[in-house]
Amino acid sequence: MYRRIRDLREDADMNQTKMAKILGMSQTGYSKYETGENDIPTAILIKLARFYHTSIDYLLGETDVKERYPEKNT
C-alpha cells in the first residue's frame, strides 16, 4: 500500500510537501504514511482515492486495477 501512494504521487509529479498541503497535514506526517511508519486513516485514504481517481481497494493492494470504475466488457 505504501509504495502505491508514493508511486501515484510521483506519477502526478508532486512532492510530499504539496500532497501534505492538499491533505491538510505536515510533510513529516505524510512521509510516515509513505514509509509505513504510520497507518493511513480512513479519511485520508478516501481523500487520496478521490484525488488520484482510483479505488481504496487499489490503494490497499486488494486489486491491481487503478481505475475507480473500470469499463465492463459486455
ZIKAHU-V920031 format. One line per field, one symbol per residue. ss: DSSP state (H for helix, E for strand, - for the rest). phi: phi as a letter, one per 40 degrees, with the letter a starting at -180 (. if undefined). psi: psi as a letter, one per 30 degrees, with the letter a starting at -180 (. if undefined). A space follows every 50 residues. Layout:
ss: ???
phi: ???
psi: ???
This chain:
ss: -HHHHHHHHHH----HHHHHHHH---HHHHHHHHH------HHHHHHHHH HH-E-HHHHH------E-------
phi: .cccccccccccfbcccccccdcgacccccdccccgcbcccddcdccccc ccfbccdcdcgcabccccbccccb
psi: eeeeeeeeeefghlleeeeeeefhlleeeeefeffgeklkleeeeeeeee eghaleeeefgflgjekeikkkj.
